[in-house]
Amino acid sequence: MKRNAFLSRPLLLSLGVVLGAIAPTLFAAHTFASNTFAINSAASPITESASAASPSAESPITESASVESKQQDAGVRVELERNQLHLIAYGETMTLTPDDFEVRVLDAVDCALLRLEPEQRMQGQMFFETVAVDPQTGNVAVGVLLDECVGTQVSAVFVLDPQPGAYTLYRVSVPGDRALPDEFSTFPLDSILNLGYFGNQLLIQQGDASGTTSLLVFSVDEHPAGSYRGCVVTEFVEGNDPCPPEDAVIPPFHRSR
């Protein structure tokens, strides 16, 4: 099935502005490892396996900013060490490890068996170094590596909603050629190169081993995990189109009204 870009004209214009502003630094990867759990998180019916990642340069869209409303009140900041992610909010520091991030992944490579599996329950093993803080809400987008083998990375993006003494964890649901069973599920991403917020949109840049990259866009004005809006190929080298299919089944649980 052919994969392609499908974006509204206003969204394409917005992306043009964003890409123009960040082009010198956007096409690079970040990566890090994992360690210990926070005070509270959203319930999830899942758990399972994972592995490594790669380095990168900073992008203006991934940096936290001083903001009004919740982020200003919470003082949201994120610090990454080799094995941990520290979420600083409301005067407290919560330390998370990759295995705190669990998700059901459809049509991803099972690296233990070296075959494509229709469904796997997976948990993170490493953080990508790129994170983004939404300047309007204080929510934090985090890229997590779930597994890696034969030149392929299986990854997902999660959103942390900080609260006093706790956080809520959401999965960003990337659509595919069939319906996702629930909001704890996603189709896989490859290597997560950059994350950023622009207006009410979460931008996710992914790339593969060949150097092909794409930018996925999620509208976050109605839900922290966002509603999928579209995808553009930002650089094509070889292989399959990295975007979700043109007729992707958009998950109903986070869809904008």
C-alpha positions as CSV (number, residue, x, y, z in Angstrom):
1,M,0.0,0.0,0.0
2,K,1.4,3.4,-1.0
3,R,2.3,5.7,1.8
4,N,1.9,9.4,1.2
5,A,1.6,12.9,2.7
6,F,-1.9,14.3,3.3
7,L,-2.0,17.7,5.0
8,S,-4.4,20.6,4.7
9,R,-3.1,23.8,2.9
10,P,-2.9,25.8,6.2
11,L,-1.0,23.1,7.9
12,L,1.4,22.8,5.0
13,L,2.0,26.6,5.2
14,S,2.6,26.3,9.0
15,L,5.0,23.5,8.4
16,G,6.8,25.5,5.8
17,V,7.4,28.3,8.4
18,V,8.6,25.8,11.0
19,L,10.9,23.9,8.7
20,G,12.3,27.2,7.4
21,A,13.1,28.3,11.0
22,I,14.7,25.1,12.1
23,A,16.2,23.6,9.0
24,P,19.8,24.1,10.0
25,T,19.4,21.9,13.1
26,L,16.3,19.8,12.6
27,F,17.9,16.8,10.8
28,A,19.9,15.3,13.6
29,A,19.3,12.6,16.2
30,H,19.5,12.5,20.0
31,T,19.7,9.4,22.3
32,F,20.2,8.3,25.9
33,A,19.5,5.5,28.3
34,S,17.1,4.8,31.2
35,N,16.5,4.4,35.0
36,T,13.8,4.9,38.0
37,F,10.0,5.4,38.4
38,A,7.8,8.5,39.3
39,I,5.2,9.0,42.0
40,N,2.1,8.2,39.9
41,S,1.1,7.4,36.3
42,A,-1.9,6.6,34.2
43,A,-3.0,3.0,34.3
44,S,-2.0,0.8,31.4
45,P,-2.9,-2.8,30.7
46,I,0.6,-3.5,29.2
47,T,4.3,-4.4,29.6
48,E,7.4,-5.9,27.7
49,S,10.8,-5.7,25.6
50,A,13.5,-3.3,24.0
51,S,17.3,-1.8,23.1
52,A,19.7,1.2,21.8
53,A,19.9,4.6,19.9
54,S,22.1,7.5,18.4
55,P,23.4,11.1,19.0
56,S,22.3,14.6,17.7
57,A,22.2,18.4,17.8
58,E,19.8,20.7,19.5
59,S,16.7,22.1,17.8
60,P,15.0,25.4,18.8
61,I,11.6,23.7,18.9
62,T,12.7,21.1,21.5
63,E,13.8,23.6,24.1
64,S,11.5,24.5,27.0
65,A,10.4,28.1,27.3
66,S,8.9,30.3,30.0
67,V,5.2,30.4,29.6
68,E,1.9,31.5,31.1
69,S,-0.7,29.3,32.7
70,K,0.1,25.8,33.9
71,Q,3.8,25.6,32.8
72,Q,4.6,28.9,34.6
73,D,2.8,27.7,37.7
74,A,4.4,24.2,37.6
75,G,7.9,25.4,36.6
76,V,8.2,22.4,34.2
77,R,11.7,21.4,33.2
78,V,13.2,18.2,32.0
79,E,16.8,16.9,32.6
80,L,18.3,13.9,30.9
81,E,21.2,11.9,32.2
82,R,22.7,8.8,30.7
83,N,20.2,6.5,32.5
84,Q,17.4,8.7,33.7
85,L,14.8,11.4,32.8
86,H,14.1,13.9,35.6
87,L,10.8,15.7,35.4
88,I,10.8,18.8,37.5
89,A,7.4,20.4,38.2
90,Y,5.7,22.0,41.2
91,G,8.9,22.2,43.1
92,E,9.4,18.4,43.0
93,T,11.6,16.1,40.9
94,M,10.2,12.8,39.6
95,T,12.7,10.4,38.1
96,L,11.6,8.1,35.3
97,T,13.2,5.2,33.5
98,P,12.4,3.8,30.0
99,D,10.6,0.8,31.4
100,D,8.0,3.2,32.9
101,F,6.9,3.7,29.3
102,E,4.7,0.9,28.0
103,V,2.7,0.6,24.8
104,R,1.1,-2.0,22.5
105,V,2.8,-1.8,19.1
106,L,1.2,-3.1,15.9
107,D,3.2,-4.4,12.9
108,A,6.7,-4.0,14.4
109,V,9.7,-6.2,14.1
110,D,10.2,-8.6,16.9
111,C,14.0,-8.4,17.3
112,A,14.2,-11.7,19.3
113,L,12.6,-13.6,16.4
114,L,13.6,-11.3,13.6
115,R,10.1,-11.2,12.1
116,L,7.2,-8.8,11.8
117,E,4.6,-9.3,14.5
118,P,1.0,-8.1,14.2
119,E,1.0,-7.0,17.8
120,Q,3.6,-6.7,20.7
121,R,3.4,-5.4,24.2
122,M,6.6,-3.4,24.6
123,Q,8.3,-1.2,27.1
124,G,11.2,1.3,26.7
125,Q,14.9,0.5,27.1
126,M,16.3,3.9,26.2
127,F,15.3,7.5,25.9
128,F,16.0,9.6,22.8
129,E,17.7,12.7,24.0
130,T,15.2,15.0,22.3
131,V,12.2,16.1,24.5
132,A,9.8,19.0,24.1
133,V,7.8,21.0,26.6
134,D,4.5,22.5,25.3
135,P,4.8,26.2,26.2
136,Q,1.0,26.4,26.5
137,T,0.3,23.5,28.8
138,G,3.6,22.3,30.3
139,N,3.0,18.8,28.9
140,V,6.2,17.0,27.9
141,A,6.7,14.9,24.8
142,V,9.3,12.1,25.2
143,G,10.8,9.8,22.5
144,V,11.4,6.3,23.7
145,L,13.3,3.5,22.0
146,L,11.5,0.2,22.4
147,D,13.8,-2.2,20.4
148,E,16.5,-2.2,17.8
149,C,17.9,-4.8,15.4
150,V,19.1,-5.2,11.8
151,G,19.3,-1.5,11.1
152,T,15.7,-0.9,12.4
153,Q,14.6,0.9,15.5
154,V,11.1,0.5,17.0
155,S,10.1,3.6,18.9
156,A,7.2,5.5,20.3
157,V,6.4,9.0,21.6
158,F,4.7,9.5,25.0
159,V,3.3,12.7,26.6
160,L,3.7,13.4,30.3
161,D,1.1,15.7,32.0
162,P,2.7,16.8,35.2
163,Q,0.6,17.4,38.3
164,P,1.6,18.1,41.9
165,G,3.3,14.9,43.2
166,A,2.3,12.9,40.1
167,Y,2.0,12.7,36.4
168,T,-0.3,11.3,33.8
169,L,1.2,9.3,30.9
170,Y,-0.3,9.3,27.5
171,R,0.7,7.4,24.3
172,V,0.9,9.2,21.0
173,S,-1.1,6.9,18.7
174,V,0.5,6.8,15.2
175,P,-2.2,5.4,12.8
176,G,-1.7,2.6,10.2
177,D,-3.7,0.6,7.7
178,R,-6.1,-0.8,10.3
179,A,-7.8,0.5,13.4
180,L,-5.8,0.6,16.7
181,P,-7.6,-1.3,19.5
182,D,-7.3,1.4,22.1
183,E,-5.4,4.5,23.3
184,F,-2.6,2.3,24.7
185,S,-1.6,1.3,21.1
186,T,0.3,2.7,18.2
187,F,2.0,1.7,14.9
188,P,5.8,2.0,15.3
189,L,8.1,4.9,14.6
190,D,11.7,4.4,13.6
191,S,14.5,6.6,15.1
192,I,13.1,9.7,16.7
193,L,15.3,12.6,15.6
194,N,13.4,15.6,17.0
195,L,10.3,16.6,18.9
196,G,8.7,20.0,19.2
197,Y,5.6,22.0,19.8
198,F,4.5,24.7,17.3
199,G,1.2,26.4,18.1
200,N,-1.3,23.7,19.0
201,Q,0.7,21.1,17.1
202,L,3.1,18.4,18.2
203,L,5.8,17.7,15.6
204,I,7.6,14.4,15.5
205,Q,10.6,13.9,13.1
206,Q,11.7,10.4,12.5
207,G,14.4,8.8,10.3
208,D,15.7,5.5,9.2
209,A,19.1,4.0,8.7
210,S,19.2,5.2,5.0
211,G,18.8,8.8,6.0
212,T,15.1,9.1,4.9
213,T,13.2,11.4,7.2
214,S,9.6,12.4,7.7
215,L,7.7,14.9,9.9
216,L,4.4,13.8,11.6
217,V,1.9,16.4,12.9
218,F,-0.5,15.9,15.8
219,S,-3.0,18.5,16.9
220,V,-2.9,18.8,20.7
221,D,-5.6,21.4,21.2
222,E,-8.2,18.8,22.6
223,H,-6.0,16.1,24.1
224,P,-2.4,15.8,25.4
225,A,-1.7,12.8,23.2
226,G,-2.9,14.7,20.1
227,S,-4.9,13.8,17.1
228,Y,-3.0,12.8,13.9
229,R,-3.2,15.5,11.2
230,G,-0.7,14.3,8.6
231,C,2.8,13.6,7.5
232,V,5.4,14.9,5.1
233,V,8.6,13.3,3.8
234,T,11.3,15.8,4.6
235,E,14.1,13.8,2.9
236,F,13.9,10.7,0.8
237,V,17.0,8.5,0.2
238,E,15.7,5.0,-0.3
239,G,13.2,2.4,0.9
240,N,9.5,2.7,1.7
241,D,7.6,5.9,2.2
242,P,8.1,6.6,6.0
243,C,4.7,8.2,6.5
244,P,1.5,6.5,7.6
245,P,-0.6,5.3,4.6
246,E,-2.7,7.8,2.7
247,D,-5.9,6.1,3.9
248,A,-4.6,5.6,7.5
249,V,-7.3,4.7,10.0
250,I,-7.4,7.7,12.4
251,P,-7.9,6.6,16.0
252,P,-11.2,7.9,17.3
253,F,-10.2,8.2,20.9
254,H,-8.1,11.4,20.5
255,R,-9.6,12.6,17.2
256,S,-10.4,16.4,17.1
257,R,-14.2,17.0,16.8
